[in-house]
């Protein structure tokens, strides 16, 4: 695909959920780096600014749109332990895989994804891009309100891990906002991995991590850890909505779910006033279809999701929505994740997202490294024998992370965005797309719009909980009342308590300008240069 040469009057723009991360990203652009360079630098800085949300021991995914219109994606998520058959956990009396401790850990995919992203399109070395984060870790980054909140949420488990406790309870108590949190071990690890990311999977770090996990009762062999060493870029998934082309991340992410919801909502929302009950009802109902289909059919190693996007299947699902026929419902939980968006003057754009799964992941560190390990296996894999997403060796658990870019019918890039938030992501991303494409909202209006979320979704630890439609109160009581009359069990949340931290950058090709915004629900900022 070839598009017209960009004529932007700025060097680029970034947005993230923390000012320090955005500042590092925009500095990279100002120094002549591209959007991939900026993304890599921001990723490392968010390990420090939002340590409960992401880290070296987590997973990462990106969608990259090149100046010539090519769109590709890279995904980093890993397997559970080779000995992790469903019966291994059932025989121990478990009904779900524990979220804390060694049993919840999957092989982290973030280092492999970042290395692949770097190899495919960076112009600076990882050592150069990650050194600002390493220096910040050495001297200590001031604790933010968000980090203090995350530490408070997980404080009982944090206190049990010497590595976490030494950083987040330096004086034997919760850190105060502004207190510097030094991470000397993590600084050393960042520099080591910048020099050779494969060390994480094949070297002494891998040996130490696997030994620790085995001591914790997780049946890792080490071979599954080594198998996570590489992440292979692949074409992004693509679908249409409101005359535009939406690109998404591939399996094991739920990017296909956003495309399915888009197919179920296309031409059904654009003629309705913004944020009315019928529009919310349609979006919520489409989300429930996706979660039902995901739970019933999908695993990371089958292709059922492709069939769900076929026109005849979409048509049947749309007919069921139009008839408002009943569907089974599952549960959804918020997640702990953070994301960034970057675009450079050439029109290269990156939507990036990474996570530890839940707050501080499995809440254990690899001793002496500062690396917190994820709990993605506990969050994502089911203990349901025969299920396509059941715990099984060399099967990656289904994921919650996804990211997107949007081009117009002529192939011109027009929007880049994403949001963290567990199973809320696929719902809020669809809402963002509708705000932008159906109603013409600008990025600031879109990320600040009132938010809603169907509860249920499909996280392993909460399957079967009662169905709800969780809505921020700013939607308005009259609309909420109408939603109740349409059959939704509405739960009203605080005005800004819906969750997520959306990031969007939009392009104005006529004026050669970028417009970006960070979600006011967190501490982020968009910066241009």
C-alpha positions in Angstrom: 0.0 0.0 0.0 1.3 3.4 -0.9 -0.1 6.7 0.5 0.8 10.3 -0.2 3.9 11.7 1.5 3.2 13.2 4.9 3.5 17.0 5.2 3.3 17.4 9.0 4.7 20.6 10.5 5.8 19.0 13.7 8.3 16.3 14.6 5.7 14.1 16.2 3.6 13.5 19.3 3.4 11.0 22.1 0.9 10.3 24.8 1.0 8.0 27.9 -0.4 7.6 31.4 2.5 9.4 33.2 4.2 12.7 32.4 7.7 11.3 32.8 7.1 8.6 30.2 5.6 11.1 27.7 8.6 13.5 28.4 11.1 10.8 27.5 9.2 9.9 24.4 9.0 13.4 23.1 12.7 14.0 23.8 13.5 11.0 21.6 11.4 12.4 18.8 13.0 15.9 19.2 16.5 14.3 19.0 15.6 12.7 15.6 14.4 9.3 16.7 11.3 7.7 15.2 8.0 6.6 16.8 9.4 3.1 17.5 12.4 4.6 19.3 10.0 6.8 21.3 7.8 3.8 22.2 10.8 1.7 23.4 12.0 4.6 25.6 8.5 5.1 27.0 8.1 1.4 27.7 11.2 1.3 29.9 10.2 4.5 31.8 6.7 3.1 32.6 8.4 0.2 34.3 9.3 2.8 36.9 6.4 5.3 36.7 3.6 2.7 36.7 5.3 -0.4 38.3 2.1 -2.0 39.4 0.8 -1.9 35.9 3.7 -3.2 33.8 7.3 -4.5 33.9 10.0 -6.6 32.3 8.3 -9.6 33.7 5.0 -8.9 31.9 3.7 -9.1 28.4 3.6 -6.5 25.6 1.9 -5.9 22.2 2.2 -3.3 19.5 0.6 -2.2 16.3 2.9 -0.3 13.9 1.7 1.7 10.9 4.6 2.5 8.5 4.7 5.6 6.3 3.9 3.6 3.2 0.7 2.3 4.8 1.9 -1.1 5.8 0.5 -2.2 9.2 2.1 -4.9 11.3 1.9 -6.1 14.8 4.2 -7.8 17.3 3.1 -9.7 20.3 4.9 -10.9 23.4 3.2 -13.4 25.7 4.4 -16.7 26.9 3.4 -20.3 27.8 2.6 -21.6 31.2 4.8 -24.3 32.7 5.4 -27.5 30.7 4.0 -29.5 33.6 0.9 -27.3 33.9 -1.8 -29.7 32.7 -5.3 -28.9 34.0 -5.2 -32.0 36.2 -2.0 -30.8 37.9 -4.1 -28.0 39.5 -7.3 -29.9 39.9 -5.5 -32.7 41.8 -4.4 -30.1 44.3 -8.0 -29.1 45.0 -7.9 -25.9 43.0 -10.8 -24.5 41.1 -8.8 -21.8 39.5 -5.1 -21.1 39.2 -3.9 -18.9 42.1 -3.2 -15.3 41.1 -0.4 -14.7 43.7 2.8 -16.7 43.7 4.6 -19.0 41.3 1.6 -21.0 40.1 0.1 -17.9 38.4 3.2 -17.0 36.3 3.4 -17.4 32.5 6.7 -16.9 30.7 7.0 -13.2 30.2 6.7 -12.0 26.6 7.6 -8.3 27.0 11.4 -8.6 26.5 10.9 -10.6 23.3 8.3 -8.2 21.9 10.4 -5.2 22.7 13.5 -6.8 21.0 11.4 -7.6 17.9 10.0 -4.1 17.8 13.5 -2.8 18.0 14.9 -5.1 15.4 12.2 -4.3 12.9 12.3 -0.5 12.9 14.3 1.3 15.6 17.2 3.7 14.8 18.8 3.9 18.2 20.3 1.2 20.4 18.3 -0.3 23.2 21.1 0.8 25.6 20.6 4.4 24.5 16.9 4.3 24.7 16.7 2.5 28.1 19.5 4.4 29.8 17.2 7.2 31.1 15.1 4.6 32.8 18.1 2.9 34.3 19.4 6.2 35.7 15.9 7.0 37.1 15.8 3.6 38.7 19.2 4.2 40.4 18.4 7.6 41.8 14.8 6.8 42.5 11.7 8.1 40.8 9.2 10.0 43.0 6.2 7.9 44.0 3.0 9.0 42.3 -0.5 8.9 43.7 -1.3 6.0 41.3 1.7 4.0 42.5 0.9 4.6 46.1 -2.7 3.4 45.4 -1.4 0.3 43.7 1.0 -0.5 46.6 -1.8 0.0 49.1 -4.0 -2.4 47.1 -1.4 -5.1 47.1 0.4 -4.3 50.4 -0.1 -7.6 52.2 1.4 -9.7 49.3 4.2 -7.1 48.7 5.3 -7.3 52.3 5.9 -11.1 51.8 8.4 -10.6 48.9 11.8 -9.2 50.0 12.4 -7.6 46.6 9.1 -5.8 46.5 9.2 -4.9 50.2 12.6 -3.3 49.9 11.4 -0.9 47.2 7.8 -0.1 48.3 8.2 -0.2 52.0 11.6 1.4 52.3 10.8 2.8 55.8 8.6 -0.1 56.8 5.4 1.8 55.7 3.5 2.8 52.6 5.5 5.3 50.6 4.2 8.8 50.5 3.6 10.7 47.3 6.8 12.2 46.1 9.1 9.8 48.0 11.9 8.5 45.8 11.7 4.8 45.3 15.2 3.5 44.4 15.6 0.3 42.4 19.3 -0.4 42.0 18.8 -4.1 41.1 16.3 -3.2 38.4 18.7 -0.6 36.9 21.3 -3.3 36.6 18.8 -5.6 34.9 17.6 -2.9 32.5 21.2 -2.3 31.3 21.9 -6.0 31.0 18.8 -6.7 28.9 19.5 -3.7 26.7 22.8 -5.2 25.8 21.4 -8.7 25.2 17.6 -9.3 25.5 18.0 -13.0 24.9 19.7 -13.2 28.4 16.2 -13.1 29.8 15.3 -16.4 28.2 18.6 -18.2 27.6 21.1 -17.0 30.2 21.6 -16.8 33.9 18.5 -14.7 34.4 16.4 -17.5 32.9 18.1 -20.1 35.1 17.5 -18.1 38.2 13.9 -17.4 37.4 13.0 -21.0 36.5 14.7 -22.3 39.7 12.8 -19.8 41.8 9.5 -20.8 40.2 10.1 -24.5 40.7 10.9 -23.9 44.3 7.6 -22.2 44.5 5.8 -25.3 43.2 5.3 -24.3 39.6 6.1 -27.2 37.2 8.4 -25.3 34.9 11.0 -27.3 32.9 13.0 -24.4 31.6 12.3 -25.4 28.0 9.1 -23.4 27.8 11.0 -20.3 29.1 13.6 -20.7 26.4 10.8 -21.0 23.8 9.7 -17.5 24.6 12.9 -16.0 23.3 11.6 -14.6 20.0 8.5 -12.7 18.9 7.8 -12.7 15.2 6.2 -9.6 13.6 3.1 -10.4 11.5 0.4 -8.5 9.6 -2.2 -6.8 11.7 -5.8 -7.9 11.8 -8.1 -5.6 9.8 -11.8 -4.8 9.8 -14.0 -2.0 8.7 -16.1 0.5 10.7 -17.9 3.6 9.6 -16.1 3.7 6.3 -12.6 3.4 7.9 -10.2 0.5 8.3 -9.4 -0.6 11.8 -6.2 -2.5 12.5 -5.8 -4.7 15.6 -3.4 -7.0 17.4 -3.5 -10.7 16.6 -4.0 -13.8 18.9 -3.7 -14.4 21.7 -5.0 -10.9 22.2 -8.7 -10.1 21.9 -8.2 -7.7 19.0 -10.6 -9.8 16.9 -13.3 -9.0 19.5 -13.0 -5.3 18.7 -13.4 -6.1 15.0 -16.4 -8.3 15.8 -18.1 -5.6 17.9 -17.4 -3.1 15.1 -19.1 -5.5 12.6 -22.1 -5.9 14.9 -22.4 -2.1 15.5 -21.5 -0.7 12.0 -24.4 1.3 10.5 -26.3 0.8 13.8 -24.8 3.7 15.8 -23.9 6.5 13.5 -27.5 7.6 13.1 -28.2 7.6 16.8 -27.5 10.7 19.0 -24.3 10.3 21.0 -24.5 8.3 24.3 -28.2 7.7 24.2 -29.7 4.6 25.7 -30.2 2.8 22.4 -26.6 3.4 21.4 -25.2 2.2 24.7 -27.6 -0.8 24.6 -26.2 -1.8 21.2 -22.6 -1.4 22.2 -23.1 -3.3 25.5 -25.1 -6.1 23.7 -22.3 -6.5 21.1 -19.7 -6.8 23.8 -21.7 -9.6 25.5 -21.9 -11.4 22.2 -18.1 -11.2 21.9 -17.5 -12.4 25.4 -19.9 -15.3 25.0 -18.3 -16.3 21.7 -14.8 -16.0 23.2 -15.7 -18.2 26.2 -17.5 -20.8 24.2 -15.2 -21.3 21.3 -11.8 -19.6 21.5 -8.3 -20.6 22.5 -5.0 -19.2 21.5 -4.2 -22.3 19.3 -7.4 -22.5 17.3 -8.9 -20.4 14.6 -12.5 -20.2 15.7 -12.2 -16.4 16.0 -11.8 -16.2 12.2 -15.1 -17.9 11.6 -16.8 -15.5 14.0 -15.8 -12.6 11.7 -17.2 -14.2 8.6 -20.1 -12.2 7.0 -22.7 -14.9 7.4 -21.9 -15.4 11.1 -21.8 -11.7 11.7 -25.2 -11.4 10.0 -26.7 -14.0 12.3 -25.4 -12.3 15.4 -26.6 -8.9 14.2 -30.1 -10.4 13.6 -30.1 -11.8 17.1 -29.1 -8.4 18.5 -31.8 -6.7 16.5 -34.3 -9.2 17.9 -32.9 -8.7 21.4 -32.8 -12.5 21.9 -31.3 -13.6 25.2 -27.6 -14.7 25.5 -25.5 -16.3 28.2 -23.5 -13.8 30.2 -20.1 -14.1 31.9 -18.0 -11.8 34.2 -15.4 -9.2 33.5 -12.8 -7.7 35.8 -10.7 -4.6 35.5 -7.0 -5.1 34.9 -3.7 -3.4 35.6 -2.0 -2.4 32.4 -0.6 0.8 30.8 -0.2 1.9 27.2 1.5 4.5 25.0 0.9 6.0 21.6 3.6 7.6 19.4 3.7 9.1 15.9 6.6 10.8 14.1 6.8 13.3 11.3 7.1 10.6 8.6 3.6 9.3 9.6 5.0 6.2 11.4 2.7 5.4 14.3 2.9 2.9 17.2 0.1 1.8 19.5 1.8 -0.1 22.4 0.4 -1.8 25.5 2.0 -3.9 28.2 1.0 -5.4 31.5 1.7 -7.6 34.5 -2.0 -8.8 34.3 -3.2 -7.7 37.8 -1.6 -5.2 40.1 2.1 -6.1 40.6 1.3 -9.4 38.8 2.1 -12.5 40.9 3.7 -10.2 43.5 7.0 -12.0 43.4 10.4 -10.9 42.2 13.3 -12.8 40.8 15.8 -12.3 43.7 18.5 -9.7 43.0 17.0 -8.5 39.7 14.2 -6.1 40.6 12.0 -7.9 38.0 8.3 -8.5 39.1 6.7 -11.5 37.4 3.2 -11.5 35.9 0.2 -13.6 36.9 -1.1 -14.0 33.3 -1.4 -17.8 33.6 -3.6 -17.4 36.7 -5.7 -14.8 35.1 -6.0 -16.2 31.6 -6.0 -20.0 31.7 -9.1 -22.0 32.7 -9.3 -25.2 34.8 -12.0 -26.6 32.6 -11.0 -30.0 31.1 -11.4 -30.0 27.3 -12.0 -26.3 27.1 -10.0 -24.6 24.2 -8.5 -22.2 26.8 -7.8 -24.7 29.5 -4.4 -24.9 31.1 -2.2 -26.9 28.8 1.5 -27.1 28.0 2.6 -24.8 25.1 -0.8 -23.2 24.9 -0.7 -19.5 25.6 -3.6 -18.3 27.8 -6.0 -15.9 26.1 -5.1 -12.3 26.7 -6.8 -9.0 27.5 -4.4 -6.6 25.9 -5.0 -5.1 22.4 -4.1 -2.0 20.5 -5.3 -0.3 17.3 -4.7 2.1 14.5 -7.3 3.5 12.0 -6.9 4.5 8.4 -9.5 6.1 6.1 -10.8 4.6 2.9 -7.9 6.0 0.9 -5.4 4.4 3.3 -4.4 7.6 5.1 -3.7 7.2 8.9 -6.3 9.1 10.9 -6.3 7.8 14.5 -4.0 5.8 16.8 -5.1 4.7 20.2 -5.7 2.1 23.0 -6.6 1.8 26.6 -5.7 -0.5 29.5 -8.4 -2.1 31.6 -8.6 -5.9 31.5 -11.7 -7.1 29.7 -12.9 -3.5 29.7 -10.3 -2.8 26.9 -12.2 -4.4 24.0 -15.3 -2.5 25.1 -13.8 0.9 25.7 -11.8 0.6 22.5 -15.0 0.1 20.6 -16.5 3.1 22.4 -13.5 5.2 21.4 -13.9 4.2 17.8 -17.5 5.1 17.8 -16.8 8.5 19.5 -14.2 9.3 16.8 -15.8 7.8 13.7 -19.5 8.0 14.3 -19.6 11.3 16.1 -16.4 13.2 15.2 -15.2 13.8 18.7 -11.6 15.0 19.1 -9.1 13.0 21.1 -9.7 14.9 24.3 -13.5 14.5 24.1 -13.2 10.8 23.2 -10.9 9.8 26.1 -12.9 11.8 28.6 -16.3 10.6 27.5 -18.5 8.8 30.0 -17.6 5.1 30.1 -19.6 1.9 30.6 -18.7 -1.8 30.7 -20.5 -5.0 30.7 -19.9 -7.2 33.6 -19.5 -10.2 32.6 -16.5 -10.9 30.5 -14.3 -14.0 30.6 -11.4 -13.8 33.2 -10.6 -17.2 34.7 -11.1 -16.2 38.3 -14.6 -14.7 38.0 -16.5 -16.8 35.5 -20.2 -17.1 36.3 -20.7 -14.0 38.4 -24.0 -12.0 38.0 -24.3 -9.8 34.9 -24.2 -6.1 35.3 -23.8 -3.0 33.1 -21.4 -0.7 35.0 -21.9 3.0 34.0 -20.2 6.2 35.1 -22.8 8.5 36.6 -22.1 11.2 34.0 -24.1 9.2 31.6 -27.1 10.7 33.3 -30.0 9.3 35.4 -32.6 9.5 32.6 -30.4 7.5 30.3 -29.5 5.0 33.0 -33.2 4.6 33.8 -33.9 3.9 30.1 -31.2 1.3 30.1 -32.8 -0.4 33.0 -36.1 -0.5 31.1 -34.2 -2.2 28.3 -33.3 -5.0 30.6 -29.8 -4.1 31.9 -28.9 -4.5 35.5 -27.3 -1.1 35.8 -24.7 -0.4 38.5 -23.8 3.3 38.8 -20.1 4.2 39.3 -18.6 7.5 40.3 -18.4 10.2 37.6 -14.8 9.2 36.6 -14.5 5.7 38.1 -15.2 3.6 35.1 -11.6 2.5 34.7 -9.0 2.6 31.9 -6.5 5.2 30.8 -7.2 5.8 27.1 -4.6 7.4 24.8 -5.4 8.8 21.3 -3.5 10.7 18.7 -5.4 11.9 15.6 -4.1 13.3 12.4 -5.3 16.4 10.5 -3.8 15.9 7.0 -5.2 19.1 5.6 -3.4 21.3 8.2 -0.5 18.9 8.8 -1.1 18.7 12.5 -1.4 16.1 15.2 -4.0 16.2 18.0 -3.5 14.0 21.1 -5.0 13.5 24.5 -4.4 11.3 27.6 -7.3 10.0 29.8 -8.1 12.3 32.7 -8.8 9.2 34.9 -5.0 8.8 35.4 -2.0 11.1 35.5 -1.0 11.0 31.8 -0.3 13.7 29.3 0.1 14.1 25.5 3.1 16.1 24.3 4.2 17.2 20.8 7.4 18.6 19.4 
